[in-house]
Amino acid sequence: MSRSLKSVLVVLLGALIFAVVTAKAGPQNLGRAFSLLFDFWGLALLFLTLLAVFFGVLRLRIIFKSFGDDLPLKDIFYLWLSGFSVSYLAPFSIFSGDAVKAYFTKKRFNHLSWERNISTSAIDRIADATLFFIFMLAGLAVFAFNGELSFCLSAGVLGVAGVMLALLLLFYFKRWRRESAIIWLFKITGIDKFKFFRSQETETVLRAEKEVFQFFSCSKKYFWQAMAFSLARQAALFCRAGLLIFLLAGKAGFFRTLAVFGFANLGSMSPVPASLGTLDLSLGLAFSGLGLGFSTGAVFTMVWRASDLLFAFAGLGFFIKFGLNAAESKILDFFKRKP
């Protein structure tokens, strides 16, 4: 089965789950979601989303500054948002948000090396993933001990989170041992037996990995600043979840919000655009297990996704702009080289 066919089937499955969840929620809950989006509280939710985006942008700027590259905040905002757009709307694409961000950064700031662009994108992703998985695992643990779902399902949820966290901890272990995680991955997968392992592109990636390892040092202030912005970003999204739960259920609470937020992170990890279907099912189960009702979870998901989609579509505009500029540069270079 080809990758394209697999992607189409995954999207269709997500759309089917979304349709079932939406139908179960009922038309009255659809109206409830729209009313929340277009009142004062909808603006408050969008503000918290913007705050989360802003902290992500500040983190990326700090990462560049740690290497001596003080790039304009406005440009970093456009680049970060375009990368977020691709990651959110086309997560199954080979042109992931991180690759797009690295490519457009190179085109915008030609003096930056490819190693620098790859390493900064990787650092940004790892710093974000660290707090992402911590919040997710904490939320799922709270749910497992306090939710009303079966023990097997709760154990399965914790198992998935544990595997994801283990992969992240593997990076930190390799960093502590000063061993290349990429070479280790190549060896266990057998890639090192192929010519690709000795190619120039691989050497670029390995040099970028060294820069990543240099950044993740507890003795460097930039590392702690980046992690602080990651924490602030997750905290803003956590507050958005708490506010939305309060608006829908009339009560929130720290642990209830943490459990829902953990499931929101879990549901957003799927390779389906906008986590269609997986986020709906994940949050529906979370709200049911917490005694808040499946339909309430469906409304939560609609508003949650709509807040993210607004910024994803804004980033899509910047993605198109950067793409057209890159295409224009290639066309001009082509005609300049013609005899």
C-alpha positions as CSV (number, residue, x, y, z in Angstrom):
1,M,0.0,0.0,0.0
2,S,1.4,3.4,-1.0
3,R,2.0,6.2,1.4
4,S,-0.5,8.4,-0.4
5,L,-3.2,5.7,-0.1
6,K,-2.4,5.2,3.6
7,S,-2.7,9.0,4.2
8,V,-6.1,9.1,2.4
9,L,-7.4,6.2,4.5
10,V,-6.2,7.8,7.7
11,V,-7.9,11.0,6.8
12,L,-11.1,9.2,5.9
13,L,-11.1,7.3,9.2
14,G,-10.6,10.5,11.1
15,A,-13.4,12.2,9.2
16,L,-15.7,9.2,9.9
17,I,-14.9,9.3,13.7
18,F,-15.5,13.1,13.6
19,A,-18.8,12.6,11.9
20,V,-19.9,10.0,14.5
21,V,-18.9,12.1,17.4
22,T,-20.5,15.2,16.0
23,A,-23.8,13.3,15.3
24,K,-23.7,12.0,18.9
25,A,-23.2,15.5,20.2
26,G,-26.4,16.7,18.5
27,P,-27.3,20.0,16.7
28,Q,-28.0,21.8,20.0
29,N,-24.4,21.4,21.0
30,L,-23.1,22.6,17.7
31,G,-25.0,25.9,18.3
32,R,-23.5,26.0,21.8
33,A,-20.0,25.7,20.4
34,F,-20.6,28.6,17.9
35,S,-22.1,30.8,20.5
36,L,-19.0,30.4,22.7
37,L,-16.7,31.3,19.8
38,F,-18.4,34.6,19.0
39,D,-18.8,36.2,22.4
40,F,-16.4,37.7,25.0
41,W,-15.2,34.3,26.2
42,G,-14.3,33.4,22.7
43,L,-12.0,36.4,22.5
44,A,-10.5,35.3,25.9
45,L,-9.8,31.8,24.4
46,L,-8.2,33.3,21.3
47,F,-6.1,35.5,23.5
48,L,-4.8,32.5,25.4
49,T,-4.0,30.8,22.1
50,L,-2.1,33.9,20.9
51,L,-0.2,33.9,24.2
52,A,0.8,30.3,23.6
53,V,1.9,31.1,20.1
54,F,3.9,34.1,21.3
55,F,5.8,32.0,23.9
56,G,6.7,29.6,21.2
57,V,8.0,32.4,19.1
58,L,10.1,33.8,22.0
59,R,11.5,30.3,22.6
60,L,12.7,30.1,19.0
61,R,14.2,33.5,19.2
62,I,16.1,32.6,22.4
63,I,17.4,29.4,20.6
64,F,18.8,31.5,17.7
65,K,20.3,34.0,20.2
66,S,22.1,31.2,21.9
67,F,24.1,30.7,18.7
68,G,24.8,34.4,18.3
69,D,22.0,35.0,15.7
70,D,19.7,37.9,16.9
71,L,16.9,37.6,14.3
72,P,14.0,40.1,14.2
73,L,11.0,39.0,16.3
74,K,8.6,39.8,13.5
75,D,10.3,37.4,11.0
76,I,10.6,34.6,13.6
77,F,6.8,35.0,14.3
78,Y,6.0,34.6,10.6
79,L,8.4,31.6,10.2
80,W,7.1,29.9,13.4
81,L,3.5,30.4,12.4
82,S,4.1,29.0,8.9
83,G,5.7,25.9,10.4
84,F,2.9,25.5,12.9
85,S,0.4,25.7,10.0
86,V,2.0,22.8,8.1
87,S,2.4,20.7,11.2
88,Y,-1.3,21.2,12.1
89,L,-2.9,21.0,8.6
90,A,-0.6,18.4,7.0
91,P,1.1,16.3,9.7
92,F,1.4,13.3,7.4
93,S,3.3,15.2,4.8
94,I,7.0,14.7,4.2
95,F,7.2,18.5,4.3
96,S,6.7,18.6,8.1
97,G,6.4,22.0,9.9
98,D,10.0,21.7,11.2
99,A,11.4,21.1,7.7
100,V,9.3,24.0,6.3
101,K,10.5,26.3,9.1
102,A,14.1,25.3,8.5
103,Y,13.9,25.8,4.7
104,F,12.2,29.2,4.8
105,T,14.6,30.4,7.5
106,K,17.5,29.5,5.2
107,K,15.8,31.4,2.3
108,R,15.0,34.4,4.5
109,F,18.4,34.5,6.3
110,N,20.9,33.1,3.7
111,H,23.9,33.7,6.1
112,L,22.6,30.9,8.4
113,S,24.1,27.5,7.6
114,W,21.9,24.4,7.0
115,E,23.3,22.9,10.2
116,R,22.1,25.9,12.1
117,N,18.6,25.8,10.7
118,I,18.3,22.1,11.3
119,S,19.6,22.3,14.8
120,T,17.4,25.2,15.8
121,S,14.3,23.5,14.5
122,A,15.3,20.3,16.3
123,I,16.0,22.2,19.6
124,D,12.7,24.0,19.3
125,R,10.8,20.7,18.8
126,I,12.5,18.9,21.6
127,A,12.1,21.8,24.1
128,D,8.4,21.9,23.3
129,A,8.0,18.1,23.4
130,T,9.6,17.9,26.8
131,L,6.9,19.9,28.5
132,F,4.2,18.6,26.2
133,F,4.8,15.0,27.3
134,I,5.2,15.9,31.0
135,F,1.8,17.6,31.0
136,M,0.3,14.7,29.0
137,L,1.7,12.0,31.2
138,A,0.7,13.9,34.4
139,G,-2.9,14.4,33.0
140,L,-3.2,10.8,32.0
141,A,-1.9,9.6,35.3
142,V,-4.5,11.8,37.1
143,F,-7.2,10.4,34.9
144,A,-6.1,6.8,35.4
145,F,-6.5,7.1,39.2
146,N,-9.6,9.3,39.2
147,G,-11.5,8.6,36.0
148,E,-14.4,6.2,35.6
149,L,-13.2,4.2,32.6
150,S,-12.0,0.6,32.9
151,F,-8.6,-0.2,34.4
152,C,-7.4,-1.8,31.2
153,L,-8.2,1.3,29.2
154,S,-6.6,3.5,31.7
155,A,-3.5,1.3,31.8
156,G,-3.4,1.3,28.0
157,V,-3.5,5.1,28.0
158,L,-0.7,5.3,30.5
159,G,1.3,2.8,28.4
160,V,1.1,4.9,25.3
161,A,2.2,8.0,27.2
162,G,5.0,6.1,28.8
163,V,6.4,4.9,25.4
164,M,6.4,8.4,24.1
165,L,8.1,9.8,27.1
166,A,10.7,7.0,27.0
167,L,11.6,8.1,23.4
168,L,12.2,11.6,24.7
169,L,14.2,10.4,27.7
170,L,16.3,8.4,25.3
171,F,17.5,11.7,23.7
172,Y,18.4,13.1,27.1
173,F,20.2,9.9,28.0
174,K,22.3,10.0,24.8
175,R,23.0,13.7,25.5
176,W,24.2,12.8,29.0
177,R,26.4,10.0,27.6
178,R,27.6,12.3,24.8
179,E,26.6,9.6,22.2
180,S,25.0,10.3,18.9
181,A,21.3,9.4,18.9
182,I,21.2,9.5,15.1
183,I,24.1,7.0,14.7
184,W,22.5,4.7,17.3
185,L,19.2,4.9,15.4
186,F,21.0,4.1,12.1
187,K,22.7,1.1,13.6
188,I,19.5,-0.5,15.1
189,T,17.6,0.1,11.9
190,G,20.4,-1.1,9.7
191,I,20.7,2.2,7.8
192,D,24.4,2.4,8.5
193,K,24.9,-0.4,6.0
194,F,23.8,1.8,3.1
195,K,25.6,4.5,1.3
196,F,23.3,7.1,2.7
197,F,25.0,6.8,6.1
198,R,28.2,8.2,4.6
199,S,26.6,10.9,2.5
200,Q,27.2,14.6,2.8
201,E,23.6,15.2,3.9
202,T,24.1,12.8,6.8
203,E,27.2,14.7,7.8
204,T,25.2,17.9,7.9
205,V,22.6,16.2,10.1
206,L,25.3,14.9,12.5
207,R,26.9,18.3,12.8
208,A,23.5,19.7,13.6
209,E,23.0,17.1,16.3
210,K,26.2,18.3,17.9
211,E,24.8,21.8,18.1
212,V,21.6,20.3,19.6
213,F,23.6,18.5,22.3
214,Q,25.6,21.7,23.0
215,F,22.4,23.6,23.6
216,F,20.9,21.1,26.1
217,S,23.3,21.8,28.9
218,C,22.0,22.6,32.4
219,S,24.9,25.0,32.8
220,K,23.7,27.3,30.1
221,K,21.1,30.1,30.7
222,Y,19.7,29.8,27.2
223,F,18.6,26.3,27.9
224,W,16.7,27.3,31.0
225,Q,15.1,30.3,29.2
226,A,13.9,28.0,26.4
227,M,12.5,25.6,28.8
228,A,10.8,28.4,30.7
229,F,9.1,29.6,27.5
230,S,8.0,26.0,26.8
231,L,6.5,25.8,30.3
232,A,4.8,29.2,29.8
233,R,3.4,28.0,26.4
234,Q,1.9,24.8,27.9
235,A,0.6,26.8,30.9
236,A,-1.3,29.2,28.5
237,L,-2.8,26.2,26.8
238,F,-3.6,24.6,30.2
239,C,-5.4,27.8,31.2
240,R,-7.3,27.8,27.9
241,A,-8.5,24.2,28.7
242,G,-9.5,25.2,32.3
243,L,-11.5,28.2,31.1
244,L,-13.3,26.2,28.4
245,I,-14.2,23.4,30.9
246,F,-15.5,26.1,33.3
247,L,-17.7,27.6,30.5
248,L,-19.1,24.3,29.5
249,A,-19.5,22.5,32.8
250,G,-19.6,25.3,35.3
251,K,-16.7,23.8,37.2
252,A,-13.1,23.1,36.4
253,G,-10.5,22.4,39.1
254,F,-6.8,21.8,38.7
255,F,-6.8,18.0,38.5
256,R,-9.9,17.8,36.2
257,T,-8.3,20.4,33.9
258,L,-5.0,18.5,34.0
259,A,-6.7,15.2,33.0
260,V,-8.6,16.9,30.1
261,F,-5.4,18.7,29.0
262,G,-3.5,15.4,29.0
263,F,-6.1,13.8,26.7
264,A,-6.0,16.9,24.5
265,N,-2.3,16.4,24.0
266,L,-2.7,12.7,23.4
267,G,-5.4,13.3,20.8
268,S,-3.3,15.9,19.0
269,M,-0.5,13.5,18.3
270,S,-2.2,11.7,15.3
271,P,-1.0,12.2,11.7
272,V,-4.5,13.4,10.7
273,P,-5.0,17.1,9.7
274,A,-6.2,19.1,12.7
275,S,-6.3,15.8,14.6
276,L,-9.7,15.2,13.1
277,G,-11.5,12.3,14.8
278,T,-8.7,11.3,17.2
279,L,-9.0,14.5,19.2
280,D,-12.8,14.2,19.3
281,L,-12.7,10.6,20.4
282,S,-9.9,11.2,23.0
283,L,-11.7,14.2,24.6
284,G,-15.0,12.5,24.4
285,L,-13.6,9.6,26.5
286,A,-12.0,12.0,28.9
287,F,-15.1,13.9,29.6
288,S,-17.1,10.7,29.9
289,G,-14.6,9.3,32.3
290,L,-14.7,12.4,34.4
291,G,-18.5,12.4,34.6
292,L,-18.9,15.6,32.5
293,G,-20.7,13.9,29.5
294,F,-19.5,12.8,26.1
295,S,-21.4,15.6,24.3
296,T,-19.7,18.2,26.5
297,G,-16.4,16.8,25.4
298,A,-17.5,17.1,21.7
299,V,-18.3,20.8,22.2
300,F,-15.0,21.3,24.0
301,T,-13.2,19.7,21.0
302,M,-15.0,22.0,18.5
303,V,-14.0,25.2,20.3
304,W,-10.5,23.9,21.0
305,R,-9.9,23.0,17.3
306,A,-11.5,26.3,16.1
307,S,-9.1,28.3,18.2
308,D,-6.1,26.5,16.7
309,L,-7.4,26.6,13.2
310,L,-7.6,30.4,13.2
311,F,-3.8,30.6,13.7
312,A,-3.1,27.7,11.4
313,F,-4.9,29.4,8.5
314,A,-3.0,32.7,9.3
315,G,0.2,30.7,9.2
316,L,-0.9,29.1,5.9
317,G,-1.0,32.7,4.4
318,F,2.7,33.2,5.5
319,F,3.5,29.7,4.1
320,I,2.1,30.6,0.7
321,K,3.9,34.0,0.8
322,F,7.3,32.4,1.6
323,G,6.7,29.7,-1.0
324,L,6.0,32.2,-3.7
325,N,9.1,34.2,-2.8
326,A,11.2,31.0,-2.9
327,A,9.7,30.0,-6.3
328,E,10.4,33.5,-7.6
329,S,14.0,33.3,-6.5
330,K,14.5,29.9,-8.2
331,I,13.0,31.2,-11.5
332,L,15.2,34.3,-11.5
333,D,18.3,32.2,-10.8
334,F,17.3,29.9,-13.7
335,F,17.2,32.7,-16.2
336,K,20.4,34.3,-14.9
337,R,22.3,31.0,-15.5
338,K,20.9,30.7,-19.1
339,P,23.6,31.7,-21.7
